[in-house]
């Protein structure tokens, strides 16, 4: 029989956050694939787990995934762990999962800690809809495109950042997004856990005189409905009523419904649109 891949979530700081199921599986599998074996050995030693390990990380993920898939096809069960949190979330594990699925190898995920979800629940911002961007790209062009997308994002935004890049990143976010509520989450689940409920402007100013320490998760409020509506109305105002109508007619909307949509976009009555169209004739 073919083996199986177990995605095992490990603590993001507090060792008590590991699950009984993860501990059992780590002890039962034939091999543990770890992002950093030096880090994972501390976890295994703490819980007296003797399962052998192999290294699986960003720089060997494609070739090593092929090897691990082959071994699972031969009957070996493998557990995948990242340095902290849930494997395959902003993590090279996604490549191994992809190759397993393509090869028909069974994959299961053992739920546990995830820094992005932990921060979101502490943020006091909307949790109904959110987007996770992990670390912003380092390439300037790609980074600018992502930031421009985030400017229009209405969902709550979650980002990761290292302490030595935090000041610059907050300045960029403030410059592109404007001032927004933010929860700045540091050292989650650890002894010096801190969550600052603040704004982008306030944090940019504070960090001019303070040096950030620890790993950060940034949770930022998305663009509000009021902002979106105002921006939409401003965009429509650049068109004539006839051009606005034509936009919907070209999309296959009938004339009556198009008038209703134009009225809603502009915040006026359908009668006003009808009269404006007559005047334009």
C-alpha positions in Angstrom: 0.0 0.0 0.0 1.1 3.5 -0.7 2.1 5.8 2.2 0.5 9.0 3.3 1.5 12.6 3.9 0.5 14.2 7.2 0.7 18.0 7.4 1.4 18.5 11.1 0.9 22.0 12.7 3.4 22.8 15.3 3.4 25.6 18.0 4.2 29.2 16.9 5.8 29.9 20.3 4.1 28.0 23.2 4.9 24.3 23.2 1.6 23.6 25.0 -0.3 24.5 21.7 0.7 21.2 20.0 -2.2 18.7 19.7 -2.2 15.1 21.0 -2.9 13.9 17.5 0.2 15.6 16.1 2.3 14.1 18.8 1.0 10.7 18.1 1.5 11.0 14.3 5.0 12.4 14.7 5.8 9.3 16.8 4.2 6.8 14.4 5.3 7.9 10.9 8.4 6.5 9.3 9.9 9.9 8.5 9.5 13.6 9.4 10.3 16.2 6.7 11.3 19.4 8.5 11.9 22.9 7.2 14.9 23.2 9.6 15.9 20.0 11.3 17.9 22.0 13.9 14.7 23.7 15.0 12.5 20.6 14.9 14.9 18.4 16.9 14.3 20.7 19.9 10.5 20.0 19.6 11.1 16.2 19.2 13.5 16.0 22.1 11.1 17.9 24.3 8.4 15.3 23.7 10.8 12.4 23.5 10.0 11.5 19.8 12.7 9.5 18.1 11.4 9.5 14.5 14.2 10.1 11.9 14.1 13.4 10.0 15.0 14.8 6.6 15.4 18.3 5.5 12.7 19.9 3.2 12.9 23.6 2.6 12.5 26.4 0.1 15.8 25.7 -1.7 15.3 22.0 -2.3 11.4 21.8 -2.4 10.9 20.7 -6.0 13.5 17.9 -6.2 13.1 16.8 -2.6 9.3 16.6 -3.1 9.8 14.2 -6.0 12.0 12.0 -3.7 9.5 12.1 -0.9 6.6 11.3 -3.2 8.5 8.3 -4.5 9.1 7.0 -1.0 5.4 7.4 -0.1 4.5 5.5 -3.2 6.7 2.7 -1.9 4.7 2.7 1.3 6.5 5.2 3.6 4.3 7.5 5.8 5.7 11.0 6.1 4.9 13.9 8.4 5.7 17.4 7.2 6.4 20.2 9.7 7.4 23.8 9.2 9.5 25.9 11.6 6.3 27.0 13.3 2.6 26.9 12.6 0.7 25.1 9.8 2.7 23.6 6.8 1.9 24.8 3.3 0.7 28.2 4.5 3.2 30.7 3.0 5.5 27.7 3.1 7.4 25.3 0.7 5.0 22.6 1.8 2.5 23.7 -0.8 4.9 22.2 -3.5 4.9 18.8 -1.7 1.1 18.8 -1.4 0.8 19.6 -5.1 3.1 16.8 -6.2 1.3 14.4 -3.9 -2.1 15.2 -5.3 -0.8 14.9 -8.9 0.8 11.5 -8.0 -2.3 10.2 -6.3 -0.7 10.1 -2.8 -3.1 10.7 0.0 -2.7 13.9 2.1 -4.3 14.8 5.3 -3.9 18.0 7.5 -3.7 18.0 11.3 -5.1 21.3 12.4 -3.2 23.5 14.9 -1.5 26.8 15.4 -1.4 29.4 12.6 0.0 32.9 13.3 -2.3 34.6 10.7 -5.5 33.2 12.3 -4.3 33.8 15.8 -3.6 37.5 15.0 -6.9 37.9 13.2 -8.8 36.7 16.2 -7.0 39.2 18.4 -7.3 42.2 16.0 -10.8 43.5 17.0 -11.2 44.0 13.2 -13.7 42.3 11.0 -13.1 38.5 10.8 -15.9 37.6 8.4 -13.9 38.4 5.3 -10.1 38.6 5.2 -7.2 38.1 2.8 -3.8 36.8 3.7 -0.7 38.2 1.8 2.0 36.8 4.0 5.3 38.7 3.4 5.1 41.4 0.7 7.3 40.7 -2.3 10.9 42.0 -2.2 10.9 42.9 -6.0 10.0 46.6 -6.3 7.7 46.2 -9.3 5.8 43.3 -7.9 5.6 44.9 -4.5 4.1 48.1 -6.0 1.4 46.0 -7.8 0.5 44.1 -4.6 0.2 47.4 -2.6 -2.0 48.9 -5.3 -4.3 45.8 -5.1 -4.4 46.2 -1.3 -5.4 49.8 -1.7 -8.7 48.6 -3.2 -9.1 45.6 -0.9 -12.3 45.7 1.2 -11.5 42.6 3.3 -9.4 42.7 6.4 -5.7 42.3 5.4 -3.2 40.1 7.1 0.6 40.5 6.5 3.8 39.1 8.1 6.9 41.2 8.6 10.3 40.8 10.2 11.4 43.5 12.8 14.2 45.0 10.7 11.7 45.7 7.8 8.7 46.8 9.8 9.3 50.5 9.8 9.7 50.7 6.0 6.7 48.4 5.4 4.4 50.5 7.6 5.6 53.7 5.9 4.8 52.2 2.5 1.4 50.9 3.7 0.5 54.4 5.1 1.6 56.1 1.9 -0.5 53.8 -0.3 -3.5 52.9 1.8 -3.8 56.1 3.8 -4.5 56.0 7.5 -6.3 52.8 8.6 -6.9 51.0 11.9 -4.3 48.3 12.5 -3.6 45.6 15.0 0.2 45.1 15.3 0.7 41.6 16.8 4.1 40.6 18.2 5.5 37.4 19.6 2.2 35.6 19.5 1.6 32.9 22.2 5.0 33.7 23.7 5.8 35.2 27.1 6.1 38.8 25.7 3.1 38.6 23.4 1.8 42.1 22.5 -1.1 43.3 20.4 -1.3 47.1 19.7 -4.7 48.3 18.5 -3.6 51.5 16.7 -3.6 53.2 13.3 -1.0 53.2 10.5 -0.2 56.9 11.1 0.3 56.4 14.8 2.6 53.4 14.4 4.7 55.1 11.7 5.2 58.0 14.1 5.9 55.7 17.1 8.5 53.7 15.3 10.6 56.8 14.5 11.8 56.6 18.1 11.4 52.9 18.9 13.1 49.9 17.5 10.7 46.9 16.9 11.6 43.5 18.2 10.2 40.1 17.5 8.2 38.6 14.6 5.1 40.6 13.6 1.7 39.9 12.1 -0.1 43.0 10.8 -3.8 43.0 10.6 -5.2 46.0 8.7 -8.8 47.2 8.1 -9.8 47.0 4.5 -11.4 49.8 2.6 -14.8 50.7 4.1 -18.1 50.5 2.2 -18.4 54.3 2.6 -15.0 54.8 1.0 -15.9 52.4 -1.9 -19.2 54.1 -2.5 -17.7 57.5 -2.5 -14.9 56.4 -4.9 -17.4 54.7 -7.2 -19.7 57.8 -7.3 -16.7 60.0 -8.1 -15.7 57.7 -11.0 -19.2 57.6 -12.4 -19.4 61.4 -12.3 -16.6 61.5 -14.9 -19.1 60.0 -17.4 -22.1 61.6 -18.9 -25.5 60.0 -18.1 -25.6 58.6 -21.6 -22.1 57.1 -21.4 -23.0 55.6 -18.0 -26.1 54.0 -19.5 -24.2 52.7 -22.5 -21.8 51.0 -20.1 -24.6 48.7 -18.8 -26.3 48.4 -22.2 -23.0 47.1 -23.7 -23.0 44.5 -20.9 -26.3 43.2 -22.0 -28.5 44.9 -19.4 -31.9 46.0 -20.6 -32.7 49.7 -20.7 -35.0 49.7 -17.7 -32.6 47.8 -15.5 -29.7 50.0 -16.8 -31.5 53.1 -15.7 -32.0 51.6 -12.2 -28.3 50.7 -11.9 -27.2 54.2 -13.1 -29.5 55.8 -10.6 -28.1 53.6 -7.8 -24.4 54.3 -8.8 -25.0 58.1 -8.7 -27.2 58.1 -5.6 -30.2 59.7 -7.4 -33.7 58.6 -8.4 -34.5 56.7 -11.6 -36.8 59.6 -12.5 -33.7 61.9 -12.4 -31.9 59.7 -14.8 -34.8 59.5 -17.2 -35.1 63.3 -17.2 -31.4 63.7 -17.7 -31.5 61.4 -20.7 -34.3 63.4 -22.2 -32.4 66.6 -21.7 -29.3 65.2 -23.4 -31.4 64.3 -26.4 
